[in-house]
Amino acid sequence: APTLFPDVHVFRDPRFNVAYWNLEERATGAWHLFHFSGIEPQRPDRLSRFRTPAAGDALERARRLAHQYVGELGLDGAGGEDRGGFGPAPFATFADAVAIPPQAGAILASLSWDACRFGNSLRSGAGSFREWLASPVDGREPAISHLWFGTHQLRADLREAFPDPLGADRPAFLDWCRHAQDAEYELDGVFRIPGPAG
């Protein structure tokens, strides 16, 4: 960065950005900013899931700090197992708490500049990306949403298997979608394709 941008300053104060990877060399003196990379609230004594530093006074000091940090965040070792107690992943849902489909980000990116019309892509309601994803591509029944048509456009295997998803291949593509929404994507109800009318 210093070679590319003017007025870049490299901040070298050893009291900042203390972490498990440099704990031994920053053992003495005051710490002003500690980097809790990889901390597991259930096991703050480990300091990081990546590596526990060598034993010593600095490690004990860092462990006390880790316990304080976890306590102040209100985690105290409780919470979801999948993210080490930090609860649901950030940006995992739209504003209305509907889970974001795994393929949604790639579909949004495929829209390029046209995606700007949605504004904040996490919002819900009229004119939102979430509303658009769930809405039908055309007026035909059974409906194929922008989510499923976008999934088709992203995947070469689907384009090969169902070259005309909105026409002749529509029934077969819908059958694939019904299977995939459970087997591959685990979608929230608003994005699911109902079973065939019977």
C-alpha positions in Angstrom: 0.0 0.0 0.0 2.7 2.6 0.7 4.1 2.1 -2.8 0.7 2.7 -4.4 -0.9 5.5 -2.2 0.5 8.7 -0.9 0.4 9.6 2.8 0.1 6.0 3.9 1.4 5.5 7.5 2.4 2.1 8.8 1.3 1.9 12.5 3.9 -0.1 14.3 3.0 0.4 17.9 3.4 -3.1 19.5 0.6 -2.3 22.0 -2.0 -2.7 19.2 -3.2 -5.8 17.3 -1.9 -8.1 20.0 -3.2 -11.6 19.1 -2.5 -15.3 19.6 0.1 -15.3 16.7 2.3 -12.6 18.3 1.6 -13.0 22.0 5.1 -14.3 22.9 6.8 -11.2 21.3 4.3 -8.8 22.9 4.3 -10.3 26.3 5.5 -7.3 28.2 4.0 -3.8 28.5 0.5 -2.5 28.1 -2.0 -3.8 25.5 -4.3 -1.3 23.9 -6.0 -3.5 21.3 -6.4 -7.3 21.3 -7.3 -9.2 18.2 -9.6 -12.1 19.2 -9.2 -14.0 15.9 -10.8 -17.4 16.2 -12.0 -17.1 19.7 -14.5 -19.8 20.8 -16.9 -18.5 23.5 -17.3 -22.0 24.9 -13.5 -22.3 25.4 -12.0 -18.9 25.9 -9.0 -20.5 27.6 -7.8 -21.8 24.2 -7.7 -18.1 23.0 -8.1 -19.2 19.4 -9.4 -22.2 17.5 -6.4 -21.8 15.2 -3.6 -22.3 17.8 -3.1 -21.8 21.5 0.1 -19.9 22.3 2.8 -21.3 24.5 2.1 -21.1 28.2 3.4 -18.2 30.2 2.3 -15.0 31.9 1.2 -13.4 28.6 -1.1 -16.4 27.9 -2.7 -16.2 31.4 -3.2 -12.4 30.9 -4.7 -13.0 27.5 -7.0 -15.7 28.9 -8.4 -13.3 31.5 -9.0 -10.8 28.8 -10.7 -13.4 26.7 -13.1 -14.3 29.5 -13.9 -10.6 30.1 -14.5 -10.1 26.3 -16.8 -13.1 26.1 -18.7 -12.0 29.2 -19.1 -8.4 27.9 -20.5 -9.7 24.7 -23.0 -11.7 26.7 -21.9 -15.0 25.1 -20.6 -16.7 28.2 -20.0 -19.9 26.4 -23.7 -20.3 25.4 -25.3 -20.2 22.0 -25.3 -22.0 18.7 -22.8 -24.7 18.0 -22.4 -24.0 14.4 -20.6 -20.6 14.8 -18.9 -21.2 18.1 -21.6 -19.6 20.2 -22.0 -16.4 18.2 -25.6 -17.1 17.1 -26.9 -16.9 13.6 -24.5 -15.9 10.9 -24.6 -12.2 10.0 -26.4 -11.5 6.7 -28.0 -14.9 6.8 -31.6 -13.5 6.5 -33.5 -10.7 4.8 -35.0 -7.9 7.0 -38.2 -10.0 7.5 -36.1 -12.9 8.9 -36.6 -15.1 5.8 -33.4 -17.1 5.2 -31.4 -16.0 2.2 -31.1 -18.8 -0.3 -27.5 -20.0 -0.8 -27.6 -19.1 -4.5 -29.0 -15.6 -4.0 -25.6 -13.8 -3.9 -24.5 -15.3 -7.2 -27.9 -14.4 -8.8 -27.6 -10.8 -7.5 -24.0 -10.6 -8.8 -25.2 -11.9 -12.2 -27.5 -8.9 -12.5 -24.5 -6.5 -12.5 -25.5 -2.9 -12.5 -29.2 -3.8 -12.7 -29.0 -4.9 -9.1 -28.7 -1.3 -8.0 -32.4 -0.9 -8.5 -33.0 -3.0 -5.3 -31.0 -0.7 -3.1 -30.1 -2.5 0.1 -30.2 -6.2 -1.0 -31.1 -7.4 2.5 -34.4 -5.4 2.8 -37.8 -6.9 2.2 -41.0 -5.5 0.9 -42.1 -3.9 -2.3 -39.3 -3.4 -4.9 -36.8 -5.5 -2.8 -34.4 -8.1 -4.1 -36.2 -10.6 -1.8 -39.6 -9.8 -3.4 -38.1 -10.1 -6.9 -36.4 -13.5 -6.1 -39.7 -15.0 -5.0 -41.8 -13.5 -7.9 -42.5 -15.4 -11.1 -40.5 -14.9 -14.2 -43.5 -15.1 -16.5 -47.3 -15.4 -16.1 -47.5 -19.2 -16.8 -48.4 -21.9 -14.3 -46.9 -23.6 -12.6 -44.8 -20.6 -11.7 -41.0 -20.5 -11.9 -39.6 -17.8 -9.7 -36.6 -15.6 -10.5 -34.7 -17.6 -7.9 -35.1 -20.8 -9.8 -34.7 -19.3 -13.2 -31.5 -17.6 -11.9 -30.3 -20.9 -10.5 -30.8 -22.4 -14.0 -28.8 -19.6 -15.6 -25.9 -20.0 -13.2 -25.5 -23.8 -13.6 -24.2 -25.3 -16.9 -25.5 -28.7 -15.9 -29.1 -27.3 -15.6 -28.8 -25.4 -18.9 -27.7 -28.6 -20.6 -30.4 -30.8 -19.0 -33.2 -28.3 -19.4 -32.4 -26.0 -22.4 -35.9 -24.5 -22.4 -36.9 -24.2 -18.8 -39.8 -21.8 -19.5 -41.2 -23.8 -22.4 -40.9 -27.5 -23.3 -38.7 -28.4 -20.3 -40.8 -26.6 -17.8 -42.4 -29.7 -16.2 -39.1 -31.5 -15.9 -37.3 -28.5 -14.6 -40.0 -27.9 -12.0 -39.6 -31.5 -10.8 -35.8 -31.0 -10.5 -36.5 -27.8 -8.5 -38.9 -29.6 -6.1 -36.1 -32.2 -5.4 -33.3 -29.6 -5.2 -35.1 -27.3 -2.7 -34.8 -30.1 -0.1 -31.7 -32.0 -1.3 -29.4 -29.2 -2.3 -30.7 -25.8 -1.1 -32.9 -26.2 2.0 -35.0 -23.1 1.2 -37.3 -21.1 3.3 -41.0 -21.6 2.5 -41.5 -18.4 0.4 -39.0 -19.7 -2.1 -40.2 -23.3 -2.3 -42.1 -24.6 -5.3 -45.2 -26.5 -4.2 -45.8 -30.1 -5.2 -47.6 -30.8 -8.4 -51.4 -30.3 -8.3 -53.0 -33.7 -7.7 
